[in-house]
Amino acid sequence: MKLIVAEKNIAGRRIAEILADGKVEERYVNGVPTYHFTREGTQYVVVPLRGHIIEVDFPTQYSPWIGTDLRSLVYSNIEYLKKEKNIIETLMKFAKQCDEIIFATDYDREGESIALEALQCAEAANPKIKAKRVVFSAITKQDIEEAFKNPTKLDINLANSANARREIDLVWGAVLTRFLSIVSGQLGHEFLSAGRVQSPVLALIVDREKEIMAFKPKPYWEVEAIFEKNNQKFSAMHKAGRFWEKEKAFDVLKSKEPYGKVAKVKRSESVIKRPVPLNTTNFLRAATALGISAPQAMSIAEELYQRGYISYPRTDNSAYPATLNIRKIVEKLAGYKNFASYCNEILSKKILPSQGTATKDHPPIHPVEIPKEALASNHAKIYELICRHFLATLGEDAIAEIITAEILVGKEPFVALGKHYLKLGWKQIYPYSSTAEIMLPKLEEGELVKLIDMKVHEKKTKPKPRYSQGKLIKLMADLGLGTKSTRHEIIRKLYARGYIKGNKAIVPNTIAFATVDALEKQDSAILKPDMTRQIEKEMDEIALAKKEKDAVVDDSRRLLSAALEQLLAKKQEIGKILREALLADKKQFPCTNEACDGMLVIRNGKSGKRFLGCTNYPKCTVTYPLPQSGKIEPLEKRCEICGKPMIKVTGRNFHYEMCIDPKCQSKSSWGRKAEKNEAKTARASSNDAKEKPVEKRPEESQDEKR
C-alpha cells in the first residue's frame, strides 16, 4: 500500500478522485478524513493535513511573560512540538502499513516544510518507508497524472528556509511583543503585537499618516474655457496649468474675445499594452480594487485552487511557460457564456501571449477548469477576474487616438485634450480597466471656435493619499517586506490587533502611532525594510544551499539582541509613550467616586475578564463588571434610575444598552440567574483590580505563521 500526504482536505479528496481507477472510499480515523482507492492494482490511502502538524515554540520555562529575561529569550532553544496529534497518529498508523509515502503538498517553502514534518513522523513509525515528492501547479487530471508519473525528491534546503523563517519570526515576534506589552502594562488578550515584518509595515502606514497630518495645503488656481463648434461644447484648460497667484489667474479673464483661434492640432496614436500574466502581488492589487480584502482574496484563491478551478495562487512568475497548453484552456473557457465570443476570437488567430518576468516558480495564476457549480459571490468575482486577466494577456494591444488642440483667446493659450479608442483590443474582455473617452469636435488649424465661458477654479494641493491594501501589498513587494505567501497575512494581523482600519484608505490608530514612536527610540533597524530584506535574502540562500539554516537564525538573533539592548535602555520613556496612548485610546467614563478625579477605563485582570477600573488605582478601588462578549461603547446619556454611566454592547447577533452598576434597579427584570452571574463577575472583577494582569503567551508571536 502507498501513502499520499496532501496539505489540505479539499486537495486530498480531489487528488484521490483524479487518481482512482474506481470509487474513492472515505474513512474517518481518529476523527481525520482519509481517502482509500485502487490504482493499477495498488492500494492507496490519502491522509490530508491541516497545514503544519508541528509547531515551533519555546521551552515551557519561558512561558511566563513577567519574570522571563528577554535577553535569554533571544537566545533560547526552539522546540518543534506536535500540534495536530490526531493527524500525526493517523499518519503514523498508515505509515506502518505502507512501503512508500508520496508528498503532494503545495510546492513552496511552507509546503516543503510541512512535507518534511510528515516525513519525520512517518519515518518514526516506519524507518524503511521510501519517500517521493510530486510537484504540480494545478489540481487537474492532466497535472496530477503528470506529477505522479514523474516524482522527485523532497527539497530539504527549501524546507529549511521555511523553518528558518518560522524560528526567526517566533523569536522576533515574542521578544518585541513581550517588551512592548510589559513596559506598557498591556497584558492579557489585548497585548501589543510586534514583529520582524509587521513592525516595518506598520511604520510605513504611520509614516504616511504623519506626512498627511504635517501637510499644509497650498492654494492655486486653474482657468477653464468652454468652447463650442457645431453645437458641441468642449473644455480646454489654460496652458500654464496651475496659477500660484490669484491675480494672474483672474487677469486671464480680461481676454474678452468672443472666439478662440485654433493655433495647433496634434493627433497621435497611443498603444495601451495588454497586461502581463498575473502574479500574486498583482492579483491581490486587482482583487482589493474590487472591494475584496487581500487576506480574503488569498483565501478564496486557495480554495479555487484546491477545487481545481485555477492554478496555484502563490507565485512571482509573470511569464507563461512554454509547456502551458494555452489553447486548451481557452477552448474550455469558450464554454463559459461570459467569455465565449472573446475566446472564439482568440482561437481564430495565432495565440501570442504577453510576457512579463520569468522566474523558477509556479506559472502565473490562470484558470484551469470551468466551475461545475455556482460559486458564491466573492468566489465568482475572483474567478472571473482571473479568467478575464488571463484572456486579456492573449488579446491585442488597445490603440487610442490622442488629440491635443491649442486654442488662443487673444494671447492666452488654452489646451483641449481628446481621446478616442481606435481599437479596444484586450480592454473588451477586461472591464476593470477604463475605456472612457473624451470627445472633441473635428478641429482644424486656423479656424475660429465660439467662446461660451471662462472661469477660474480655486483648488488646494493635496497630500499623498493613504495606502490602500493593494498599494501596500505592492510597496511591501518593492521593499522586500515579507513574501508572496505572507504579505496578506501581515496586513490581516495589523487589522486583527486593531492597529489599523479601513480598506480603500488604511488609517492607523493612536496605539499604532505610539508603537512606532516607541520602537523608533532605538537606533537599530527594527522599523527599516533593509534589515528585513537582508534576512529574506539569506533565507533564499538557504533554499539555494548557499547558507546554513542555523547560521542565518543566529545572525538574526544577534541583530535582535542589539536592538533589544537599545530598547531596554529607554524602557521607562517607551513605557510612558505607550501608556499615555493606551489611556487615550480606551473607552473612558469619569469615576463615579465623587472624591476622585480619575477615569473609569476598560481593563483586563488576571482571570482574563474585562472590567471598568479607575485610573487612580490603587488609591481608588472603584470597579464595575462588564459583559465578556461584544463591543462596548460609552453612551452620552446616564441611567435614568441611578444616574451612573450607560454603555452599549454590540455582538454579532445582539445589541443592548445597560447601566454599568450591577445593583441598579434597571436590571431587576433581568432575572435571578443574570443577577447571580453578574454578582459573580463583579466579585471576580473586583479581585482582578487588585491582582497582576494575566500572563499569557501571544497567539501571534510569529510574524508570518501560516
C-alpha positions as CSV (number, residue, x, y, z in Angstrom):
1,M,0.0,0.0,0.0
2,K,1.2,3.6,-0.8
3,L,0.5,6.6,1.4
4,I,-0.2,10.1,-0.2
5,V,0.1,13.2,2.0
6,A,-1.9,16.3,0.9
7,E,-1.7,19.7,2.6
8,K,-5.5,20.3,3.0
9,N,-8.6,18.1,3.0
10,I,-10.2,19.5,-0.2
11,A,-6.9,18.9,-2.1
12,G,-6.6,15.4,-0.7
13,R,-10.0,14.4,-1.8
14,R,-9.5,15.9,-5.3
15,I,-6.2,14.1,-5.8
16,A,-7.8,10.8,-4.7
17,E,-10.7,11.3,-7.2
18,I,-8.3,12.0,-10.0
19,L,-6.0,9.0,-9.4
20,A,-8.6,6.4,-8.5
21,D,-9.5,3.7,-11.1
22,G,-12.9,3.4,-9.5
23,K,-14.7,4.8,-6.5
24,V,-13.0,6.5,-3.6
25,E,-13.9,5.4,-0.1
26,E,-13.8,8.0,2.7
27,R,-13.0,6.7,6.2
28,Y,-12.5,8.7,9.4
29,V,-9.6,7.6,11.5
30,N,-9.0,9.4,14.8
31,G,-11.5,12.0,13.5
32,V,-9.3,12.6,10.5
33,P,-10.8,12.0,7.0
34,T,-8.8,9.6,4.9
35,Y,-9.4,8.5,1.2
36,H,-8.8,5.0,0.0
37,F,-8.7,3.8,-3.6
38,T,-7.1,1.4,-6.0
39,R,-4.9,2.4,-9.0
40,E,-3.4,-0.1,-11.4
41,G,-3.9,-2.8,-8.8
42,T,-2.2,-1.0,-6.0
43,Q,-3.9,0.2,-2.8
44,Y,-3.5,3.9,-1.9
45,V,-4.6,6.0,1.1
46,V,-4.6,9.8,1.2
47,V,-4.1,11.5,4.5
48,P,-4.8,15.2,4.3
49,L,-3.2,17.5,6.8
50,R,-4.3,20.9,8.1
51,G,-1.1,22.8,7.2
52,H,1.7,22.5,9.7
53,I,1.3,19.5,12.0
54,I,4.4,20.5,14.0
55,E,4.7,23.9,15.7
56,V,7.7,25.9,16.9
57,D,7.8,27.2,20.4
58,F,10.0,28.0,23.4
59,P,10.6,25.6,26.2
60,T,8.0,25.8,28.9
61,Q,10.2,27.7,31.3
62,Y,9.8,30.7,29.0
63,S,6.0,30.6,29.1
64,P,5.6,33.4,31.8
65,W,5.8,36.8,30.3
66,I,6.6,38.5,33.6
67,G,9.8,37.2,35.2
68,T,11.3,35.9,31.9
69,D,14.5,37.6,31.0
70,L,14.1,38.9,27.4
71,R,17.8,38.7,26.8
72,S,17.8,35.0,27.4
73,L,14.6,34.6,25.3
74,V,16.6,36.0,22.3
75,Y,19.0,33.0,22.5
76,S,16.5,30.4,23.8
77,N,16.4,26.9,22.3
78,I,13.4,26.4,20.0
79,E,11.4,23.2,20.2
80,Y,9.4,21.5,17.5
81,L,6.2,20.2,19.1
82,K,3.4,18.0,17.9
83,K,0.4,20.2,17.1
84,E,-2.1,18.1,15.3
85,K,-1.9,14.9,17.4
86,N,-4.9,13.1,15.8
87,I,-3.4,13.7,12.3
88,I,0.0,12.6,13.4
89,E,-1.3,9.4,14.9
90,T,-3.3,8.7,11.7
91,L,-0.2,9.4,9.6
92,M,1.9,7.1,11.7
93,K,-0.7,4.3,11.7
94,F,-0.8,4.2,7.9
95,A,3.0,4.7,7.6
96,K,3.4,1.3,9.4
97,Q,1.3,-0.3,6.7
98,C,2.9,1.3,3.6
99,D,6.2,0.8,1.8
100,E,6.1,4.3,0.2
101,I,5.0,7.8,1.1
102,I,4.3,10.4,-1.6
103,F,4.1,14.0,-0.7
104,A,1.6,16.1,-2.6
105,T,1.7,19.3,-0.5
106,D,1.9,22.7,-2.1
107,Y,5.3,23.2,-3.8
108,D,6.7,26.2,-2.0
109,R,8.7,26.8,1.2
110,E,5.9,26.1,3.6
111,G,4.6,23.1,1.6
112,E,8.1,21.6,1.7
113,S,8.4,22.3,5.4
114,I,5.0,20.6,6.0
115,A,6.1,17.6,3.9
116,L,9.3,17.3,5.9
117,E,7.3,17.3,9.2
118,A,5.1,14.5,7.8
119,L,8.2,12.5,6.7
120,Q,9.8,12.7,10.1
121,C,6.5,11.4,11.7
122,A,6.2,8.6,9.1
123,E,9.9,7.5,9.5
124,A,9.4,7.4,13.3
125,A,6.7,4.8,12.7
126,N,8.4,3.0,9.7
127,P,12.2,3.8,9.3
128,K,12.2,1.8,6.0
129,I,9.5,3.7,4.2
130,K,10.5,5.2,0.9
131,A,9.7,8.9,0.2
132,K,8.8,10.6,-3.1
133,R,7.7,14.1,-3.9
134,V,5.2,15.1,-6.6
135,V,5.2,18.7,-8.0
136,F,2.2,20.3,-9.7
137,S,0.7,23.8,-10.2
138,A,-2.9,22.9,-10.7
139,I,-5.1,20.1,-9.3
140,T,-6.4,18.9,-12.7
141,K,-6.3,15.4,-14.0
142,Q,-3.6,16.2,-16.5
143,D,-1.3,18.0,-14.0
144,I,-1.8,15.4,-11.2
145,E,-1.3,12.4,-13.6
146,E,1.8,14.0,-15.0
147,A,3.2,14.7,-11.5
148,F,2.7,11.2,-10.3
149,K,4.4,9.8,-13.4
150,N,7.5,12.0,-12.7
151,P,8.1,12.0,-8.9
152,T,11.1,13.7,-7.4
153,K,12.7,14.1,-4.0
154,L,11.9,16.4,-1.1
155,D,13.9,19.7,-1.3
156,I,15.4,19.7,2.2
157,N,17.0,23.1,1.6
158,L,13.7,24.7,0.7
159,A,12.1,23.2,3.8
160,N,15.0,24.5,6.0
161,S,14.5,28.0,4.6
162,A,10.9,27.9,5.7
163,N,11.9,26.6,9.2
164,A,14.5,29.4,9.4
165,R,11.6,31.9,8.9
166,R,9.5,30.2,11.5
167,E,12.2,30.3,14.1
168,I,13.3,33.9,13.3
169,D,9.7,35.2,13.4
170,L,8.9,33.3,16.6
171,V,11.9,34.9,18.4
172,W,11.5,38.4,17.0
173,G,7.7,38.4,17.5
174,A,7.9,37.1,21.1
175,V,10.7,39.4,22.2
176,L,9.3,42.6,20.8
177,T,5.7,41.8,21.7
178,R,6.6,40.9,25.3
179,F,8.8,44.0,25.6
180,L,6.1,46.4,24.4
181,S,3.3,44.7,26.4
182,I,5.3,44.6,29.6
183,V,6.6,48.1,29.6
184,S,3.1,49.4,28.8
185,G,1.3,47.1,31.2
186,Q,-0.9,45.9,28.4
187,L,-1.1,42.2,29.0
188,G,-3.9,39.7,28.6
189,H,-5.6,39.2,25.3
190,E,-5.1,42.9,24.4
191,F,-1.3,42.6,24.4
192,L,0.7,44.9,22.0
193,S,1.9,42.9,19.0
194,A,5.1,43.5,17.1
195,G,7.3,41.5,14.7
196,R,10.1,41.4,12.2
197,V,7.9,42.2,9.2
198,Q,4.8,43.5,10.9
199,S,6.6,46.4,12.6
200,P,8.2,47.9,9.4
201,V,4.9,47.6,7.6
202,L,3.1,49.4,10.4
203,A,5.8,52.1,10.3
204,L,5.1,52.6,6.6
205,I,1.4,53.2,7.4
206,V,2.1,55.5,10.3
207,D,4.8,57.5,8.4
208,R,2.4,58.1,5.6
209,E,-0.2,59.3,8.1
210,K,2.3,61.7,9.7
211,E,3.1,63.1,6.2
212,I,-0.6,63.7,5.7
213,M,-1.0,65.4,9.1
214,A,2.0,67.6,8.5
215,F,1.0,68.6,5.0
216,K,0.0,72.2,4.6
217,P,-2.4,72.7,1.7
218,K,-1.3,75.5,-0.7
219,P,-3.9,77.3,-2.8
220,Y,-3.7,77.5,-6.5
221,W,-6.0,78.5,-9.4
222,E,-6.8,77.0,-12.8
223,V,-8.5,78.7,-15.7
224,E,-11.0,76.8,-17.8
225,A,-12.5,77.9,-21.1
226,I,-15.7,76.4,-22.7
227,F,-15.8,76.4,-26.4
228,E,-18.5,75.3,-28.9
229,K,-18.4,74.0,-32.5
230,N,-21.3,72.6,-34.4
231,N,-23.4,72.6,-31.2
232,Q,-20.8,70.5,-29.4
233,K,-19.3,72.1,-26.3
234,F,-15.9,71.1,-25.1
235,S,-13.5,72.2,-22.4
236,A,-9.9,73.5,-22.5
237,M,-7.6,74.4,-19.7
238,H,-5.1,77.3,-19.7
239,K,-1.7,76.1,-20.9
240,A,0.0,77.5,-17.7
241,G,-1.7,74.8,-15.6
242,R,-1.6,75.9,-12.0
243,F,-1.5,79.7,-11.2
244,W,0.1,80.2,-7.8
245,E,-1.1,83.9,-7.7
246,K,-4.8,84.5,-7.8
247,E,-4.5,87.9,-9.6
248,K,-2.7,86.3,-12.5
249,A,-5.5,83.7,-12.9
250,F,-8.1,86.4,-13.0
251,D,-6.1,88.5,-15.4
252,V,-6.8,85.8,-18.0
253,L,-10.5,86.5,-17.8
254,K,-9.8,90.0,-19.1
255,S,-9.4,88.5,-22.6
256,K,-13.0,89.1,-23.7
257,E,-12.7,87.7,-27.2
258,P,-15.9,86.1,-28.5
259,Y,-13.9,83.4,-30.3
260,G,-10.9,81.3,-29.8
261,K,-8.5,80.6,-32.7
262,V,-7.2,77.0,-33.2
263,A,-3.5,77.5,-33.4
264,K,-2.3,74.0,-33.5
265,V,-3.8,70.5,-33.7
266,K,-1.8,67.4,-33.0
267,R,-3.0,63.8,-33.4
268,S,-1.1,60.8,-32.2
269,E,-1.7,57.2,-31.5
270,S,-1.1,55.7,-28.0
271,V,-0.7,52.0,-27.6
272,I,-2.1,50.7,-24.3
273,K,-0.3,47.4,-23.8
274,R,-2.1,44.3,-22.6
275,P,-1.3,43.2,-19.1
276,V,1.4,40.7,-18.3
277,P,0.4,37.3,-16.8
278,L,-0.8,37.5,-13.2
279,N,1.5,37.0,-10.2
280,T,0.4,37.0,-6.6
281,T,1.2,40.7,-5.9
282,N,-0.7,42.0,-8.9
283,F,-3.6,39.6,-8.2
284,L,-4.0,40.9,-4.7
285,R,-3.9,44.5,-6.0
286,A,-6.6,43.8,-8.6
287,A,-8.8,41.9,-6.0
288,T,-8.6,44.7,-3.5
289,A,-9.7,47.1,-6.2
290,L,-12.9,45.0,-6.4
291,G,-13.5,45.7,-2.7
292,I,-12.3,42.3,-1.5
293,S,-9.6,42.4,1.2
294,A,-6.2,40.9,0.5
295,P,-6.5,38.2,3.1
296,Q,-10.0,37.2,1.9
297,A,-8.8,37.3,-1.8
298,M,-6.0,34.9,-1.0
299,S,-8.2,32.6,1.0
300,I,-10.7,32.5,-1.9
301,A,-7.9,31.9,-4.4
302,E,-6.5,29.0,-2.4
303,E,-10.0,27.4,-2.2
304,L,-10.5,27.8,-6.0
305,Y,-7.1,26.2,-6.5
306,Q,-7.9,23.2,-4.2
307,R,-11.1,22.7,-6.0
308,G,-9.3,22.5,-9.3
309,Y,-10.5,25.7,-10.9
310,I,-7.3,27.9,-11.0
311,S,-3.6,27.3,-10.9
312,Y,-1.5,27.7,-7.7
313,P,-2.1,31.3,-6.5
314,R,1.3,31.9,-4.8
315,T,3.8,32.8,-7.5
316,D,6.2,35.6,-8.5
317,N,6.1,34.5,-12.1
318,S,4.6,36.7,-14.8
319,A,5.6,34.7,-17.9
320,Y,3.7,31.6,-19.1
321,P,6.0,28.6,-19.5
322,A,6.2,27.0,-23.0
323,T,4.7,23.8,-21.5
324,L,1.4,25.5,-20.7
325,N,-1.3,24.5,-23.2
326,I,-2.9,27.9,-23.5
327,R,-5.1,27.0,-26.5
328,K,-6.7,24.1,-24.5
329,I,-7.5,26.5,-21.6
330,V,-9.1,29.0,-24.0
331,E,-11.2,26.2,-25.6
332,K,-12.5,25.3,-22.1
333,L,-13.3,28.9,-21.3
334,A,-15.2,29.2,-24.6
335,G,-17.9,27.1,-22.9
336,Y,-18.4,29.8,-20.3
337,K,-21.1,32.1,-21.6
338,N,-19.4,35.3,-20.3
339,F,-16.3,34.7,-22.4
340,A,-17.5,32.7,-25.4
341,S,-17.2,35.4,-28.2
342,Y,-13.9,36.7,-27.0
343,C,-12.4,33.2,-26.7
344,N,-13.6,32.3,-30.2
345,E,-11.9,35.5,-31.5
346,I,-8.6,34.5,-29.8
347,L,-8.9,30.9,-31.1
348,S,-9.3,32.2,-34.7
349,K,-5.7,33.6,-34.6
350,K,-2.3,32.5,-33.6
351,I,-2.0,32.8,-29.8
352,L,0.9,35.0,-28.7
353,P,0.6,35.8,-25.0
354,S,2.2,38.8,-23.3
355,Q,5.3,38.1,-21.3
356,G,6.4,39.6,-18.0
357,T,9.3,38.4,-15.9
358,A,10.0,34.7,-15.9
359,T,11.1,33.1,-12.6
360,K,11.8,29.5,-11.5
361,D,8.4,29.4,-9.8
362,H,4.9,28.2,-10.4
363,P,3.3,29.5,-13.6
364,P,1.3,32.8,-13.4
365,I,-2.2,32.5,-11.9
366,H,-4.6,31.3,-14.6
367,P,-7.9,29.4,-14.9
368,V,-7.7,25.6,-15.5
369,E,-11.3,24.5,-15.4
370,I,-14.9,25.9,-15.5
371,P,-16.7,25.5,-12.2
372,K,-19.2,22.7,-12.1
373,E,-21.4,24.5,-9.6
374,A,-22.5,28.1,-8.9
375,L,-19.8,30.0,-7.0
376,A,-20.5,32.3,-4.0
377,S,-20.5,36.0,-4.8
378,N,-16.9,36.8,-4.0
379,H,-15.6,33.5,-5.3
380,A,-17.3,34.2,-8.6
381,K,-15.7,37.7,-8.7
382,I,-12.2,36.3,-8.1
383,Y,-12.7,33.5,-10.6
384,E,-13.9,35.9,-13.2
385,L,-11.1,38.4,-12.5
386,I,-8.5,35.6,-13.1
387,C,-10.2,34.4,-16.2
388,R,-10.5,37.9,-17.7
389,H,-6.9,38.8,-16.9
390,F,-5.8,35.5,-18.5
391,L,-7.7,36.3,-21.7
392,A,-6.5,39.9,-21.6
393,T,-2.9,38.6,-21.8
394,L,-3.8,36.8,-25.0
395,G,-5.6,39.8,-26.7
396,E,-4.3,42.6,-28.8
397,D,-3.0,45.8,-27.5
398,A,-5.5,48.7,-27.4
399,I,-4.9,51.7,-29.5
400,A,-6.2,55.2,-28.7
401,E,-6.0,58.4,-30.7
402,I,-4.9,61.3,-28.6
403,I,-5.8,64.8,-29.9
404,T,-4.1,67.9,-28.5
405,A,-5.5,71.2,-29.7
406,E,-4.0,74.6,-28.7
407,I,-6.6,77.4,-28.8
408,L,-5.7,81.1,-28.4
409,V,-8.1,83.5,-26.8
410,G,-6.4,86.8,-27.6
411,K,-2.9,86.0,-26.4
412,E,-3.9,83.4,-23.8
413,P,-3.2,79.8,-24.8
414,F,-5.7,77.0,-23.8
415,V,-5.2,73.3,-24.4
416,A,-8.1,70.9,-25.2
417,L,-7.4,67.2,-24.9
418,G,-9.4,64.4,-26.6
419,K,-9.1,60.7,-26.5
420,H,-10.8,58.2,-28.8
421,Y,-10.3,54.4,-29.0
422,L,-9.4,53.1,-32.5
423,K,-9.2,49.6,-31.2
424,L,-10.3,48.3,-27.7
425,G,-8.3,45.1,-28.0
426,W,-7.8,43.4,-24.6
427,K,-10.0,46.0,-22.9
428,Q,-13.1,44.4,-24.4
429,I,-12.7,41.5,-22.0
430,Y,-11.2,43.4,-19.1
431,P,-13.9,45.8,-17.7
432,Y,-11.7,46.7,-14.7
433,S,-9.7,49.0,-17.0
434,S,-11.2,52.3,-18.0
435,T,-12.3,52.8,-21.6
436,A,-13.6,56.3,-21.0
437,E,-13.3,58.7,-24.0
438,I,-13.0,62.5,-24.2
439,M,-14.8,63.6,-27.3
440,L,-13.8,66.7,-29.3
441,P,-15.3,68.1,-32.4
442,K,-13.1,67.9,-35.5
443,L,-10.8,70.9,-35.2
444,E,-8.7,72.4,-38.0
445,E,-5.8,74.8,-37.6
446,G,-6.7,78.4,-38.2
447,E,-10.4,78.1,-37.6
448,L,-12.4,80.0,-35.0
449,V,-14.5,78.3,-32.3
450,K,-17.0,80.2,-30.2
451,L,-16.0,81.0,-26.7
452,I,-19.0,80.2,-24.4
453,D,-17.5,80.9,-21.0
454,M,-14.3,81.3,-19.0
455,K,-14.0,80.6,-15.3
456,V,-11.4,80.3,-12.6
457,H,-11.3,77.3,-10.3
458,E,-9.8,77.7,-6.9
459,K,-8.1,74.5,-5.6
460,K,-5.6,73.4,-3.0
461,T,-2.7,71.0,-3.2
462,K,-3.4,67.6,-1.6
463,P,-1.1,65.3,0.4
464,K,-0.1,61.9,-0.8
465,P,-3.1,59.5,-0.4
466,R,-3.3,56.9,2.4
467,Y,-2.3,53.4,1.3
468,S,-5.0,51.1,0.1
469,Q,-4.4,47.4,0.7
470,G,-3.4,46.9,-2.9
471,K,-0.9,49.7,-2.9
472,L,0.5,48.5,0.4
473,I,1.0,45.0,-1.0
474,K,2.8,46.4,-3.9
475,L,5.0,48.6,-1.7
476,M,5.8,45.6,0.5
477,A,6.9,43.7,-2.6
478,D,9.0,46.5,-3.8
479,L,10.8,46.9,-0.4
480,G,11.2,43.1,0.0
481,L,9.0,43.0,3.1
482,G,7.5,39.5,3.5
483,T,6.9,37.2,0.6
484,K,4.2,36.5,-1.9
485,S,2.8,33.9,0.6
486,T,2.9,36.1,3.7
487,R,2.1,39.7,2.8
488,H,-1.6,39.4,3.0
489,E,-1.2,37.7,6.4
490,I,0.8,40.6,7.8
491,I,-1.9,43.0,6.8
492,R,-4.6,40.7,8.3
493,K,-2.6,40.7,11.6
494,L,-2.5,44.5,11.7
495,Y,-6.3,44.6,11.4
496,A,-6.8,41.8,13.9
497,R,-4.6,43.6,16.5
498,G,-6.6,46.8,16.0
499,Y,-3.7,48.9,14.7
500,I,-5.4,49.9,11.5
501,K,-8.8,50.3,10.0
502,G,-10.3,51.0,6.5
503,N,-9.7,49.1,3.3
504,K,-9.5,51.6,0.5
505,A,-7.7,54.0,2.7
506,I,-5.8,52.5,5.7
507,V,-5.8,54.6,8.8
508,P,-3.6,53.8,11.9
509,N,-4.9,54.4,15.4
510,T,-3.4,56.0,18.4
511,I,-1.7,52.8,19.5
512,A,-0.1,52.3,16.1
513,F,1.4,55.7,16.3
514,A,2.7,55.1,19.9
515,T,4.1,51.6,19.0
516,V,6.1,53.0,16.0
517,D,7.2,56.0,18.1
518,A,8.3,53.7,20.8
519,L,10.3,51.4,18.5
520,E,11.9,54.5,16.9
521,K,13.5,55.2,20.3
522,Q,16.3,52.7,19.4
523,D,18.8,53.3,16.6
524,S,18.7,49.8,15.1
525,A,16.9,48.7,12.0
526,I,13.7,47.2,13.5
527,L,11.4,49.6,11.6
528,K,13.6,49.7,8.4
529,P,12.9,47.5,5.4
530,D,16.7,47.0,4.8
531,M,17.2,44.6,7.7
532,T,14.1,42.5,6.9
533,R,15.1,42.4,3.2
534,Q,18.5,41.2,4.1
535,I,17.1,38.4,6.3
536,E,14.7,37.4,3.4
537,K,17.8,37.3,1.1
538,E,19.6,35.0,3.5
539,M,16.6,32.7,3.7
540,D,16.6,32.5,-0.1
541,E,20.2,31.5,0.1
542,I,19.3,28.7,2.5
543,A,16.9,27.4,-0.2
544,L,19.8,27.5,-2.7
545,A,22.1,25.6,-0.3
546,K,24.4,28.7,-0.1
547,K,23.8,29.2,3.7
548,E,23.0,27.0,6.6
549,K,19.7,27.5,8.5
550,D,21.3,27.7,12.0
551,A,23.8,30.4,10.8
552,V,21.0,32.6,9.4
553,V,18.9,32.2,12.6
554,D,22.0,33.1,14.7
555,D,22.6,36.2,12.6
556,S,19.1,37.3,13.2
557,R,19.4,36.7,16.9
558,R,22.4,39.0,17.1
559,L,20.5,41.8,15.3
560,L,17.6,41.4,17.7
561,S,19.9,41.3,20.7
562,A,21.4,44.6,19.7
563,A,18.0,46.2,19.2
564,L,16.7,44.9,22.5
565,E,19.6,46.5,24.4
566,Q,18.7,49.9,23.0
567,L,15.0,49.4,23.8
568,L,15.8,48.3,27.4
569,A,17.9,51.3,27.9
570,K,14.9,53.5,27.2
571,K,12.2,51.3,28.6
572,Q,10.9,54.0,31.0
573,E,10.4,56.5,28.2
574,I,8.9,53.9,25.9
575,G,6.5,52.7,28.6
576,K,5.3,56.3,29.2
577,I,4.6,56.8,25.5
578,L,2.6,53.6,25.2
579,R,0.7,54.0,28.5
580,E,-0.4,57.5,27.5
581,A,-1.5,56.3,24.1
582,L,-3.4,53.4,25.6
583,L,-5.2,55.6,28.0
584,A,-6.2,58.0,25.3
585,D,-7.5,55.1,23.2
586,K,-9.6,53.4,25.9
587,K,-13.3,54.0,26.3
588,Q,-13.5,56.3,29.3
589,F,-16.0,57.5,31.9
590,P,-15.5,59.9,34.8
591,C,-15.0,57.9,38.0
592,T,-18.3,57.5,40.0
593,N,-16.4,58.2,43.2
594,E,-17.1,62.0,43.8
595,A,-13.9,62.4,45.7
596,C,-11.8,61.0,42.8
597,D,-10.7,62.8,39.7
598,G,-9.8,59.6,37.8
599,M,-11.4,58.0,34.8
600,L,-13.0,54.6,34.5
601,V,-11.4,52.6,31.7
602,I,-11.7,49.1,30.4
603,R,-9.1,46.8,31.9
604,N,-8.2,43.1,31.9
605,G,-7.5,41.2,35.0
606,K,-5.6,38.1,35.9
607,S,-8.7,35.9,35.2
608,G,-8.8,37.3,31.7
609,K,-12.1,39.1,32.4
610,R,-12.6,42.7,31.4
611,F,-14.0,45.3,33.8
612,L,-14.1,49.0,34.4
613,G,-11.4,50.2,36.8
614,C,-10.2,53.6,37.9
615,T,-7.1,55.1,36.5
616,N,-6.2,56.3,40.1
617,Y,-5.9,52.6,41.3
618,P,-4.7,51.7,43.9
619,K,-5.7,55.0,45.6
620,C,-9.2,54.5,44.2
621,T,-10.6,50.9,44.0
622,V,-13.9,51.6,42.2
623,T,-14.6,48.8,39.7
624,Y,-17.6,47.6,37.7
625,P,-18.1,44.2,35.9
626,L,-18.6,44.2,32.2
627,P,-20.2,41.7,29.8
628,Q,-17.4,39.4,28.5
629,S,-18.6,39.3,24.9
630,G,-19.4,42.1,22.4
631,K,-18.0,45.5,21.6
632,I,-18.5,48.1,24.4
633,E,-19.2,51.8,23.6
634,P,-19.9,54.6,26.1
635,L,-23.1,56.4,25.7
636,E,-23.6,60.1,26.3
637,K,-26.7,59.5,28.5
638,R,-26.9,58.5,32.1
639,C,-29.1,55.9,33.7
640,E,-32.5,57.4,34.5
641,I,-32.7,55.4,37.7
642,C,-29.3,55.6,39.4
643,G,-27.6,58.3,37.3
644,K,-24.5,56.2,36.6
645,P,-23.0,56.0,33.0
646,M,-24.6,53.8,30.3
647,I,-22.9,51.6,27.8
648,K,-23.9,50.0,24.6
649,V,-22.9,46.3,24.0
650,T,-22.9,45.0,20.4
651,G,-22.2,41.5,19.3
652,R,-22.6,39.6,16.1
653,N,-26.3,38.8,16.8
654,F,-27.2,41.1,19.6
655,H,-27.0,44.7,20.9
656,Y,-28.4,46.3,24.0
657,E,-27.8,49.2,26.4
658,M,-27.2,48.9,30.1
659,C,-26.2,50.7,33.2
660,I,-22.7,49.9,34.5
661,D,-23.9,49.3,38.0
662,P,-24.8,45.6,38.5
663,K,-27.0,46.6,41.5
664,C,-29.1,49.1,39.6
665,Q,-32.9,48.6,39.7
666,S,-33.0,48.9,35.9
667,K,-31.7,45.3,35.9
668,S,-34.3,43.9,38.2
669,S,-36.2,42.3,35.3
670,W,-33.0,40.5,34.1
671,G,-33.9,37.6,36.3
672,R,-32.1,35.9,39.2
673,K,-29.7,34.0,37.0
674,A,-28.5,37.1,35.4
675,E,-28.1,38.8,38.8
676,K,-26.2,35.7,40.1
677,N,-23.9,35.7,37.2
678,E,-23.4,39.4,37.4
679,A,-22.6,39.3,41.1
680,K,-20.1,36.5,40.4
681,T,-18.5,38.6,37.7
682,A,-18.4,41.6,40.0
683,R,-16.5,39.7,42.6
684,A,-14.1,38.4,40.0
685,S,-13.6,41.8,38.5
686,S,-13.1,43.3,41.9
687,N,-10.4,40.7,42.7
688,D,-8.9,41.4,39.2
689,A,-8.4,45.0,40.0
690,K,-6.2,44.0,43.0
691,E,-4.0,41.4,41.2
692,K,-1.4,41.5,38.5
693,P,-2.5,41.3,34.8
694,V,-2.8,38.0,33.2
695,E,0.4,36.4,31.9
696,K,-0.5,34.9,28.5
697,R,1.6,33.7,25.6
698,P,0.8,35.7,22.4
699,E,-1.1,33.7,19.8
700,E,0.6,35.9,17.2
701,S,4.2,35.5,18.3
702,Q,5.2,34.6,14.8
703,D,5.1,37.4,12.2
704,E,4.3,35.1,9.3
705,K,3.0,31.9,10.8
706,R,0.9,30.0,8.3
